[in-house]
Amino acid sequence: MKHIAARMSGVSNVAEIQQIEGGRDAEVFKVTVEGGQVYAVKLLPANRVHKCEDDLRIMAYAEAHGIPIPKVLSFTARDEVCTVMEWIEGRTLLAALQQCPSDAEKLGYQFGQMHANIHDICVPPHFFTEDTWLTEVERERYASGDERVLLHLDYHPLNVMISGGEIIAVLDWTNASVGARCFDIARTRSIMEEKVVELSLLDGEVSKKFLDGYRETIGEWEIPAEVQRWARLRLHG
């Protein structure tokens, strides 16, 4: 507990720390302080500081364009990179589908609309200092004109938060990049179709209605075969 608390700039009187998830090199904690205030704390190795700075910049950019993002409260880089954010109270979209299956098509529609809203955001050249998800060749091959858009590249029902039947936050922007939207759509389809996110936990009709709602708003994009292969390789790589 002291290890985490010592890295939380501006936060004191920590009462409870719970590890909630982690990526390949990240640790994420739910931290509760005396009085009941709750924070999300993300730790990364010090050598990822430039990537973390990119993450914060793209989150601020997305929020400025109307995408709901957890508020960042502090950012420090010493022996580890520590980001403290507000804790989003609500349910993941997957949990909402499990608890309210009758809302499946409506939630699918919202899920697709939010994805489309992300793709409406054009990103200026050289916005990222470090991008490990798309090479310059991949990015430019399918991008032209307004197709230099914001890509989330980890958009699925566990990274979208719901409250009161509405999307209140899009989480985990670590993979974010810029390029043609077909990469992002292929990535989301690959995650959901290959059941990395357990839509298989849902009744078949619920899953179908959710995906129908998603397709209605995102559209029936023809994804180039090379991009489909890229998405599958990224999923299993």
C-alpha atoms as a printed R data frame, in Angstrom:
    type eleno elety resid chain resno       x       y       z
1   ATOM     1    CA   MET     A     1   0.000   0.000   0.000
2   ATOM     2    CA   LYS     A     2   2.800   2.434   0.865
3   ATOM     3    CA   HIS     A     3   4.431   1.720  -2.507
4   ATOM     4    CA   ILE     A     4   1.327   2.979  -4.346
5   ATOM     5    CA   ALA     A     5   0.392   5.763  -1.925
6   ATOM     6    CA   ALA     A     6   3.873   7.297  -2.109
7   ATOM     7    CA   ARG     A     7   3.471   7.819  -5.859
8   ATOM     8    CA   MET     A     8   0.065   9.519  -5.698
9   ATOM     9    CA   SER     A     9   0.877  13.202  -5.886
10  ATOM    10    CA   GLY     A    10  -1.622  15.277  -3.905
11  ATOM    11    CA   VAL     A    11  -3.451  12.265  -2.422
12  ATOM    12    CA   SER     A    12  -3.061  11.312   1.241
13  ATOM    13    CA   ASN     A    13  -4.765   9.198   3.921
14  ATOM    14    CA   VAL     A    14  -5.084   6.122   1.710
15  ATOM    15    CA   ALA     A    15  -7.453   3.581   3.271
16  ATOM    16    CA   GLU     A    16  -7.613   0.772   0.694
17  ATOM    17    CA   ILE     A    17  -5.853  -0.258  -2.507
18  ATOM    18    CA   GLN     A    18  -7.239  -2.897  -4.856
19  ATOM    19    CA   GLN     A    19  -5.507  -4.033  -8.043
20  ATOM    20    CA   ILE     A    20  -8.179  -4.195 -10.708
21  ATOM    21    CA   GLU     A    21  -6.437  -4.938 -13.993
22  ATOM    22    CA   GLY     A    22  -3.173  -4.810 -15.846
23  ATOM    23    CA   GLY     A    23  -1.735  -4.813 -19.322
24  ATOM    24    CA   ARG     A    24   1.540  -6.157 -20.603
25  ATOM    25    CA   ASP     A    25   3.537  -3.615 -18.614
26  ATOM    26    CA   ALA     A    26   0.906  -1.603 -16.707
27  ATOM    27    CA   GLU     A    27  -0.665  -1.966 -13.285
28  ATOM    28    CA   VAL     A    28  -4.006  -0.318 -12.489
29  ATOM    29    CA   PHE     A    29  -5.403   0.139  -8.985
30  ATOM    30    CA   LYS     A    30  -8.609   1.321  -7.357
31  ATOM    31    CA   VAL     A    31  -7.540   3.529  -4.447
32  ATOM    32    CA   THR     A    32  -9.937   4.629  -1.702
33  ATOM    33    CA   VAL     A    33  -8.940   7.325   0.777
34  ATOM    34    CA   GLU     A    34 -10.358   8.096   4.192
35  ATOM    35    CA   GLY     A    35 -13.648   9.880   3.655
36  ATOM    36    CA   GLY     A    36 -14.591   7.639   0.731
37  ATOM    37    CA   GLN     A    37 -13.058   9.421  -2.284
38  ATOM    38    CA   VAL     A    38 -12.002   6.891  -4.937
39  ATOM    39    CA   TYR     A    39  -9.280   7.189  -7.589
40  ATOM    40    CA   ALA     A    40  -7.921   5.097 -10.445
41  ATOM    41    CA   VAL     A    41  -4.118   4.856 -10.407
42  ATOM    42    CA   LYS     A    42  -2.065   3.557 -13.338
43  ATOM    43    CA   LEU     A    43   1.623   2.644 -12.995
44  ATOM    44    CA   LEU     A    44   3.998   2.113 -15.899
45  ATOM    45    CA   PRO     A    45   7.782   1.667 -16.121
46  ATOM    46    CA   ALA     A    46   9.800   4.879 -16.344
47  ATOM    47    CA   ASN     A    47  10.871   4.078 -19.914
48  ATOM    48    CA   ARG     A    48   7.231   4.500 -21.027
49  ATOM    49    CA   VAL     A    49   7.053   8.160 -20.014
50  ATOM    50    CA   HIS     A    50   6.799   9.459 -23.597
51  ATOM    51    CA   LYS     A    51   4.000   7.009 -24.356
52  ATOM    52    CA   CYS     A    52   2.175   8.128 -21.199
53  ATOM    53    CA   GLU     A    53   2.522  11.756 -22.259
54  ATOM    54    CA   ASP     A    54   1.023  10.801 -25.632
55  ATOM    55    CA   ASP     A    55  -1.855   9.053 -23.834
56  ATOM    56    CA   LEU     A    56  -2.632  12.132 -21.747
57  ATOM    57    CA   ARG     A    57  -2.423  14.428 -24.764
58  ATOM    58    CA   ILE     A    58  -4.768  12.273 -26.852
59  ATOM    59    CA   MET     A    59  -7.224  11.904 -23.950
60  ATOM    60    CA   ALA     A    60  -7.347  15.686 -23.565
61  ATOM    61    CA   TYR     A    61  -7.742  16.081 -27.338
62  ATOM    62    CA   ALA     A    62 -10.577  13.529 -27.460
63  ATOM    63    CA   GLU     A    63 -12.313  15.153 -24.490
64  ATOM    64    CA   ALA     A    64 -12.054  18.572 -26.138
65  ATOM    65    CA   HIS     A    65 -13.911  17.054 -29.101
66  ATOM    66    CA   GLY     A    66 -16.760  15.713 -26.977
67  ATOM    67    CA   ILE     A    67 -15.625  12.186 -26.061
68  ATOM    68    CA   PRO     A    68 -16.280  11.365 -22.368
69  ATOM    69    CA   ILE     A    69 -12.921  10.661 -20.717
70  ATOM    70    CA   PRO     A    70 -11.918  10.072 -17.069
71  ATOM    71    CA   LYS     A    71 -10.455  13.276 -15.635
72  ATOM    72    CA   VAL     A    72  -6.683  13.138 -15.055
73  ATOM    73    CA   LEU     A    73  -5.799  14.551 -11.634
74  ATOM    74    CA   SER     A    74  -2.015  14.171 -11.555
75  ATOM    75    CA   PHE     A    75   0.911  12.770 -13.522
76  ATOM    76    CA   THR     A    76   4.394  12.103 -12.128
77  ATOM    77    CA   ALA     A    77   7.437  10.375 -13.627
78  ATOM    78    CA   ARG     A    78  10.160   9.198 -11.280
79  ATOM    79    CA   ASP     A    79  11.259   5.566 -10.970
80  ATOM    80    CA   GLU     A    80   7.777   4.732 -12.291
81  ATOM    81    CA   VAL     A    81   5.205   6.719 -14.237
82  ATOM    82    CA   CYS     A    82   2.095   7.306 -12.117
83  ATOM    83    CA   THR     A    83  -1.183   8.692 -13.462
84  ATOM    84    CA   VAL     A    84  -4.012   9.433 -11.020
85  ATOM    85    CA   MET     A    85  -7.508   9.709 -12.528
86  ATOM    86    CA   GLU     A    86 -11.041  10.018 -11.283
87  ATOM    87    CA   TRP     A    87 -12.759   6.705 -10.616
88  ATOM    88    CA   ILE     A    88 -15.714   6.230 -12.964
89  ATOM    89    CA   GLU     A    89 -18.747   4.911 -11.107
90  ATOM    90    CA   GLY     A    90 -20.864   2.754 -13.344
91  ATOM    91    CA   ARG     A    91 -20.766  -0.575 -15.156
92  ATOM    92    CA   THR     A    92 -18.844  -1.772 -18.139
93  ATOM    93    CA   LEU     A    93 -20.919  -2.085 -21.278
94  ATOM    94    CA   LEU     A    94 -20.552  -5.869 -21.084
95  ATOM    95    CA   ALA     A    95 -21.945  -5.881 -17.520
96  ATOM    96    CA   ALA     A    96 -24.817  -3.627 -18.628
97  ATOM    97    CA   LEU     A    97 -25.657  -6.062 -21.436
98  ATOM    98    CA   GLN     A    98 -25.646  -8.952 -18.981
99  ATOM    99    CA   GLN     A    99 -27.857  -7.127 -16.481
100 ATOM   100    CA   CYS     A   100 -30.251  -5.464 -18.960
101 ATOM   101    CA   PRO     A   101 -30.375  -7.676 -22.075
102 ATOM   102    CA   SER     A   102 -33.489  -5.871 -23.324
103 ATOM   103    CA   ASP     A   103 -31.279  -2.792 -23.906
104 ATOM   104    CA   ALA     A   104 -28.929  -4.687 -26.235
105 ATOM   105    CA   GLU     A   105 -29.836  -2.984 -29.508
106 ATOM   106    CA   LYS     A   106 -29.987   0.479 -27.921
107 ATOM   107    CA   LEU     A   107 -26.582  -0.026 -26.280
108 ATOM   108    CA   GLY     A   108 -25.149  -1.396 -29.520
109 ATOM   109    CA   TYR     A   109 -26.373   1.722 -31.311
110 ATOM   110    CA   GLN     A   110 -24.719   3.967 -28.699
111 ATOM   111    CA   PHE     A   111 -21.532   1.899 -28.880
112 ATOM   112    CA   GLY     A   112 -21.398   2.372 -32.650
113 ATOM   113    CA   GLN     A   113 -22.267   6.069 -32.460
114 ATOM   114    CA   MET     A   114 -19.469   6.718 -29.967
115 ATOM   115    CA   HIS     A   115 -17.012   4.861 -32.198
116 ATOM   116    CA   ALA     A   116 -18.143   6.970 -35.156
117 ATOM   117    CA   ASN     A   117 -17.761  10.125 -33.033
118 ATOM   118    CA   ILE     A   118 -14.148   9.168 -32.291
119 ATOM   119    CA   HIS     A   119 -13.541   8.764 -36.027
120 ATOM   120    CA   ASP     A   120 -14.967  12.235 -36.689
121 ATOM   121    CA   ILE     A   121 -11.921  13.702 -34.913
122 ATOM   122    CA   CYS     A   122  -9.122  14.648 -37.303
123 ATOM   123    CA   VAL     A   123  -5.614  14.536 -35.829
124 ATOM   124    CA   PRO     A   124  -2.825  16.905 -36.945
125 ATOM   125    CA   PRO     A   125   0.457  15.489 -38.305
126 ATOM   126    CA   HIS     A   126   3.176  14.499 -35.826
127 ATOM   127    CA   PHE     A   127   0.719  14.463 -32.926
128 ATOM   128    CA   PHE     A   128   2.250  11.311 -31.444
129 ATOM   129    CA   THR     A   129   5.859  11.115 -30.286
130 ATOM   130    CA   GLU     A   130   5.697   7.329 -29.882
131 ATOM   131    CA   ASP     A   131   3.318   5.047 -31.777
132 ATOM   132    CA   THR     A   132   3.734   1.285 -31.525
133 ATOM   133    CA   TRP     A   133   0.456   0.242 -33.156
134 ATOM   134    CA   LEU     A   134   0.635   1.553 -36.710
135 ATOM   135    CA   THR     A   135   3.756   2.020 -38.793
136 ATOM   136    CA   GLU     A   136   3.950   5.079 -41.016
137 ATOM   137    CA   VAL     A   137   3.505   2.821 -44.058
138 ATOM   138    CA   GLU     A   138   0.390   1.195 -42.572
139 ATOM   139    CA   ARG     A   139  -1.000   4.553 -41.518
140 ATOM   140    CA   GLU     A   140  -0.568   6.229 -44.889
141 ATOM   141    CA   ARG     A   141  -1.507   3.284 -47.097
142 ATOM   142    CA   TYR     A   142  -5.230   3.598 -46.442
143 ATOM   143    CA   ALA     A   143  -5.396   7.227 -45.293
144 ATOM   144    CA   SER     A   144  -6.124  10.179 -47.517
145 ATOM   145    CA   GLY     A   145  -7.610  13.585 -46.823
146 ATOM   146    CA   ASP     A   146  -9.878  13.409 -43.780
147 ATOM   147    CA   GLU     A   147  -8.846   9.819 -43.129
148 ATOM   148    CA   ARG     A   148  -6.121  10.962 -40.727
149 ATOM   149    CA   VAL     A   149  -8.603  10.425 -37.919
150 ATOM   150    CA   LEU     A   150  -8.351   9.402 -34.292
151 ATOM   151    CA   LEU     A   151  -8.216   5.638 -33.720
152 ATOM   152    CA   HIS     A   152  -8.793   4.083 -30.296
153 ATOM   153    CA   LEU     A   153  -7.609   0.569 -31.278
154 ATOM   154    CA   ASP     A   154  -8.905  -1.107 -28.118
155 ATOM   155    CA   TYR     A   155 -12.578  -0.186 -28.384
156 ATOM   156    CA   HIS     A   156 -14.754  -2.954 -26.965
157 ATOM   157    CA   PRO     A   157 -17.474  -3.470 -24.308
158 ATOM   158    CA   LEU     A   158 -15.014  -3.689 -21.392
159 ATOM   159    CA   ASN     A   159 -13.514  -0.279 -22.187
160 ATOM   160    CA   VAL     A   160 -16.838   1.571 -22.326
161 ATOM   161    CA   MET     A   161 -18.626   2.576 -19.112
162 ATOM   162    CA   ILE     A   162 -22.405   2.864 -18.750
163 ATOM   163    CA   SER     A   163 -24.598   4.625 -16.192
164 ATOM   164    CA   GLY     A   164 -28.340   5.203 -16.444
165 ATOM   165    CA   GLY     A   165 -28.400   3.440 -19.799
166 ATOM   166    CA   GLU     A   166 -25.955   5.931 -21.361
167 ATOM   167    CA   ILE     A   167 -22.233   5.862 -22.174
168 ATOM   168    CA   ILE     A   168 -20.373   7.957 -19.595
169 ATOM   169    CA   ALA     A   169 -16.718   7.169 -20.379
170 ATOM   170    CA   VAL     A   170 -14.364   5.568 -22.886
171 ATOM   171    CA   LEU     A   171 -11.359   4.023 -21.133
172 ATOM   172    CA   ASP     A   172  -7.835   2.831 -21.974
173 ATOM   173    CA   TRP     A   173  -6.336   5.000 -24.719
174 ATOM   174    CA   THR     A   174  -2.927   3.296 -24.598
175 ATOM   175    CA   ASN     A   175  -3.211   1.937 -28.159
176 ATOM   176    CA   ALA     A   176  -4.552   5.180 -29.677
177 ATOM   177    CA   SER     A   177  -3.179   6.186 -33.052
178 ATOM   178    CA   VAL     A   178  -4.074   8.126 -36.187
179 ATOM   179    CA   GLY     A   179  -4.907   6.842 -39.649
180 ATOM   180    CA   ALA     A   180  -7.766   5.302 -41.613
181 ATOM   181    CA   ARG     A   181 -10.815   4.302 -39.577
182 ATOM   182    CA   CYS     A   182 -10.859   0.857 -41.201
183 ATOM   183    CA   PHE     A   183  -8.011  -0.138 -38.839
184 ATOM   184    CA   ASP     A   184 -10.083   0.717 -35.761
185 ATOM   185    CA   ILE     A   185 -13.240  -0.972 -37.053
186 ATOM   186    CA   ALA     A   186 -11.281  -4.100 -38.004
187 ATOM   187    CA   ARG     A   187  -9.657  -4.170 -34.570
188 ATOM   188    CA   THR     A   188 -13.015  -3.880 -32.743
189 ATOM   189    CA   ARG     A   189 -14.642  -6.505 -34.965
190 ATOM   190    CA   SER     A   190 -11.713  -8.856 -34.413
191 ATOM   191    CA   ILE     A   191 -11.863  -8.455 -30.625
192 ATOM   192    CA   MET     A   192 -15.609  -9.115 -30.506
193 ATOM   193    CA   GLU     A   193 -15.879 -11.801 -33.182
194 ATOM   194    CA   GLU     A   194 -13.000 -13.856 -31.804
195 ATOM   195    CA   LYS     A   195 -14.504 -13.567 -28.310
196 ATOM   196    CA   VAL     A   196 -11.543 -11.904 -26.646
197 ATOM   197    CA   VAL     A   197 -14.269  -9.871 -24.966
198 ATOM   198    CA   GLU     A   198 -16.732 -12.475 -23.796
199 ATOM   199    CA   LEU     A   199 -19.820 -11.596 -25.800
200 ATOM   200    CA   SER     A   200 -20.206 -15.381 -25.743
201 ATOM   201    CA   LEU     A   201 -21.393 -14.941 -22.135
202 ATOM   202    CA   LEU     A   202 -24.512 -13.322 -23.558
203 ATOM   203    CA   ASP     A   203 -27.561 -15.036 -24.958
204 ATOM   204    CA   GLY     A   204 -27.158 -15.420 -28.728
205 ATOM   205    CA   GLU     A   205 -30.092 -13.119 -29.497
206 ATOM   206    CA   VAL     A   206 -28.758 -10.441 -27.126
207 ATOM   207    CA   SER     A   207 -25.347 -10.555 -28.787
208 ATOM   208    CA   LYS     A   208 -26.967 -10.346 -32.245
209 ATOM   209    CA   LYS     A   209 -29.081  -7.310 -31.299
210 ATOM   210    CA   PHE     A   210 -26.051  -5.557 -29.823
211 ATOM   211    CA   LEU     A   211 -23.975  -6.160 -32.961
212 ATOM   212    CA   ASP     A   212 -26.917  -5.109 -35.168
213 ATOM   213    CA   GLY     A   213 -27.087  -1.797 -33.293
214 ATOM   214    CA   TYR     A   214 -23.332  -1.322 -33.656
215 ATOM   215    CA   ARG     A   215 -23.381  -1.996 -37.409
216 ATOM   216    CA   GLU     A   216 -26.354   0.323 -37.912
217 ATOM   217    CA   THR     A   217 -24.331   3.306 -36.727
218 ATOM   218    CA   ILE     A   218 -20.754   2.418 -37.701
219 ATOM   219    CA   GLY     A   219 -21.873   1.197 -41.124
220 ATOM   220    CA   GLU     A   220 -21.089  -1.908 -43.146
221 ATOM   221    CA   TRP     A   221 -17.510  -1.037 -43.953
222 ATOM   222    CA   GLU     A   222 -15.618  -3.141 -46.460
223 ATOM   223    CA   ILE     A   223 -12.354  -3.761 -44.661
224 ATOM   224    CA   PRO     A   224  -9.354  -4.413 -46.964
225 ATOM   225    CA   ALA     A   225  -8.031  -7.961 -46.624
226 ATOM   226    CA   GLU     A   226  -4.612  -6.640 -45.536
227 ATOM   227    CA   VAL     A   227  -6.230  -4.691 -42.693
228 ATOM   228    CA   GLN     A   228  -8.241  -7.731 -41.587
229 ATOM   229    CA   ARG     A   229  -5.003  -9.736 -41.457
230 ATOM   230    CA   TRP     A   230  -3.334  -6.911 -39.519
231 ATOM   231    CA   ALA     A   231  -6.161  -6.977 -36.935
232 ATOM   232    CA   ARG     A   232  -5.926 -10.752 -36.479
233 ATOM   233    CA   LEU     A   233  -2.147 -10.626 -36.135
234 ATOM   234    CA   ARG     A   234  -2.381  -7.827 -33.572
235 ATOM   235    CA   LEU     A   235  -4.961  -9.798 -31.622
236 ATOM   236    CA   HIS     A   236  -2.804 -12.895 -31.345
237 ATOM   237    CA   GLY     A   237   0.644 -11.322 -31.584
